[in-house]
Every structure is written in structure tokens, then in C-alpha cells.
Amino acid sequence: MTRLWKNQAFTIAHADEGKFEGAGLRPFFEYRDLGINAATKGAYGAHVIRAVPGMESPAAWHSHDLDFQMVYIIRGWVVFEYEGTGEHILRAGSCVLQPPGIKHREVRHSDDLELLEVISPAGFDTHDEAAP
């Protein structure tokens, strides 16, 4: 039986034991689950996302039904465009908080892109959007 502290279980995820999988929101990215979804019963999620070399984003506008979405760039770079703020180049060390429901798109990225995404809740809907 797993012990819970305030509805959360203790968990550790090590990079050398982690596995990237292609089954995720975007086919041009691979995802490594950090165990936060299971440890918080879906209240939060966290994963490392990396680019699939040679694959590009279709730069489609979309939004997410989330309460919280933070992205931190570990390596490489990515260009996001957000409604009302334009394009932003994020590089290693950059962090962005994407407000709930903001229309955005991933425009382009480097082949070595790797980022950390923290979300709440872990399961959420994504909606295709017209350009703002």
C-alpha cells in the first residue's frame, strides 16, 4: 500500500531510468513522465518533453483547459506565439507561465529542444483555435 501525505505519494524519477515515449499531445515531441500524475492522483502532472529531430511543428493555434501550465527550457530553443503578446523565443533557462485558456502555438524549435512542463490538472482537453 502506498502511503499518502495530504493526497500525495512520495515519488522520485531519475533521468537514467526514465523512458521517452512518442505517445503524447504532439507527434513532433517525445515525453518522459516524471510520476507526478500518479503521485497526486491526477491533480498535477510533470514531464520532460524533447523534440524529435527532423520533425517540425505545424504551428497550429490551440488552447488548453488547465488551471496551471508552466514551461521551463532545459536546452535548445523554441518559439511560441501567444494571443495578445506575439512571438517569444525561449532558450535554455527561460520560463513561461501560460495562463488558463490562452490561445498559443509552437512556431518552431531546435532539434535539441528539451523542456520541463508542469500542469494542473494532469488530464486536460486541448481545443483547436482560430488565429487571434
N, C-alpha and C positions, 0 to 999 in steps of 0.2 A: 504494500500500500504506500502511495506517495503522500508524504506529509505536506500540508499546505500552510502557508503563513499569509493571512489576510487574502485568501483566494489565489495565492501564487505558490508555485512549487519552486524549489531550488533547481537551477539548471546551469550547466556550463557547456559552451560549444567551442571546440578547438579547430583552428583553421586546417591543421594537418589531418584531422579526422572528418572534416566536412566534405560534402559532395555537392558539386554544382549540377543542377538539372535544368533542362530546357523547358519543362512544363511550368509555364508562368504566364503572366499577363501579356508579355511581348515576346514574339518569336526571335527577335534580334538580341535578346538578353538571356543569360543563364542565371539561375537563382540558387543561393545556398541558405537554407533555413537555419536560423540560429536557436530554435527551440522555444522562443518566447510565446508563440501562439499556444502551444501545448501547455506551457508552464503557467499561463494566465487564463486558461480556458477561453481563449479567443478574444480577450479584452484588448490585447496588444499583439503586434507582430513585428518582427525584425528579420531582415535578410540582407545578405550581401548580394549585389547584382553586378554582373560583369558583361561586357559586350561580347558578342560572338563575332570574332574577326571576319571582316569582309561583308558583314550584313549591315544594311542601313535602315534607319527609321523611315516610315512613310510620312512622318511629320503630321499625323492626324490630330486634330483638335479633340479633346475629351475632358471629362471631369470625373471625379470620384465622390461617392457617398461615404465620406470619412469624417471623423471628429478631429483627427490629428495625422499629419504626414510631414515628416522631416527627412531630408536627403542630405547626406554628408559625402563629399567626394574623397575617395581614398587615393586614387591615381587616375591619370589621364584627364580628359576634359569632356564636357557635354554642353550643348547649347539648348536651353529651354526658352520657350516663349510663353508669357503669361498675359492673360487679358488685363488691360489697363497699365501694364508696366513694360511691355516689349520684350526683346530678346536679352538673355543674360548668359554669359559664358561662365560656367562653373569649372574650376580646376581643383587639383588636389588641395585639400584644406578648406574648400568652400562649403558652406552650409546654407540650405534654404528651408524655410517653413512654408509649405503650400497650404493656404487657408482652405477650409472645407468648401468644396464645390467650385473652386476657381477653375476656369477654363484654361487649359495649357496644352502644350505639345512639346515633344522632344524633337528638335530640328535635326541635329547631327551630333556625332560623338566620335571620339578617338577609338581605335581598335583595342587600346589597352585600358579603356574605362573600367573602373571598379568603384562602386559606391555602396554606402550603407543606407538602408531605408528603414525608418521606424514609423509604424502606423497604428492607428486605433480607430475602430476595431480591426482585428486581423482579417476578417472576411468583409468584403465590401463590393458594391456594384460600381461599374465603370460605364459611363454614357458617352457615346459619340456626340460631338457638338459641332455646330457651325462656327466658322471663324468669328470672333467677336468684332 
